[in-house]
Each structure stands twice: as C-alpha cells, then as structure tokens.
C-alpha cells in the first residue's frame, strides 16, 4: 500500500499561465504515472515519470506541454504549460508499489482554466 | 480501438438492490481491474481478476471474467448509499507483468438512492 499526496487539490488559473502539480508518496516506488481525466470522461495516461531520466509520454502528449520531473523515488511534478480552457481536467498521480499489483492513486488536482 | 467499454453509462437503483456493471475489451489481457471513484476523489482499487480466473469475490463484490467473449462484470450486492460512485474497469498494457499503462473504460456512474 502507499499514501499519495497531491498538491494543489484544485486551482483556477488564467489562460496562458502554467501550473505545477506535486505528487508525494510515503514510500519509494519505481513506477509513477500521470493521468488526465477530462470532465465526465475516463482516465487517459499522460506519461510515465522515470527517476533520473526523461518521462515517457503517450501518444498525443508532449514534453513541451506537460513537462514532468522525477528527482527521486518518492516525488514527481507535472506542469501544465500555457493553459487553455481545454486543459480543464482532473490530473491524477498514481504509483505501482509492487510489480504486478494494482496502482494506487492520489486524490487528483481539479484544474479549471478561465 | 478502445479497451474497457463499460455499460451501462449510468445506473440508478434503490438501497438494498444489486447493481451489475459490464465491461468489454478488445485485446488479450493478463488481468482486468475494477476501480471506484467517488465524486471529486481519486481512484480506489476494488478487485483484480487474472486471465486464468473466471470469478472472484471480495465482500459484497463479485467479478466475473469471460476471456472468450472479452468481457467482465462487476456485481455489487445489497447496495448502500455509500456505494454511489463511478466504477471503471481497466486493462494493463505493460510488459514483464507490470500493471502500468492502464487503459480505462468510460465508466459507469452508479447512484444508490436511500
């Protein structure tokens, strides 16, 4: 099991600005992930945050728009850059504590862009 | 093509009744997972069923898996108002037994009326 803390829990931002979301885990984990959940939709994987190397992005997501940091095995950040109203979503961090076991999720960051 | 399509999209029942949600997927899987998401919160893992299993129970939850039909169902018995949430199935696409690269279905919004 793992306890995941995400900050902020919600924010309202202006168009064109950027916001960095933090994800802190209470234990060292190998795999950390970032998902996006658009309003009324399911979750879509943005990228896998790799410790010590560049994140692995899924199709449709690019580093310039969603830069990710993973400085150690318990922490990661996701930045949503140059935001537009279409970026209004819930952004969730998850971890895989043990290989082959289900992922654990943070409570998410609810982001609204005006 | 999308993995994990749930139906129904929304389900409203009375407390004490049973709720059944279905999930279909398109490619071969090692396992299938069900998650619950309460409004405004992250996802909570409910149950994982492996491809060589046909049925699994956990408390009031019963999950079945039919790999020949590429489908799964989640049954919640004796529902409670606290079961009100969105329910998602997810299938992993990672290699080496990892559960990363989860693909989520669109989800079923369950409302249990007191």
Interface residues (C-beta under 8 A of the other chain):
Chain A: X4 X6 X31 X33 X41 X42 X43 X44 X45 X48 X92 X94 X96 X99 X100 X101 X102 X103 X104 X105 X106 X107 X108 X110
Chain B: X4 X33 X35 X40 X41 X42 X43 X44 X45 X48 X88 X96 X97 X98 X99 X100 X101 X102 X103 X104 X105 X106 X107
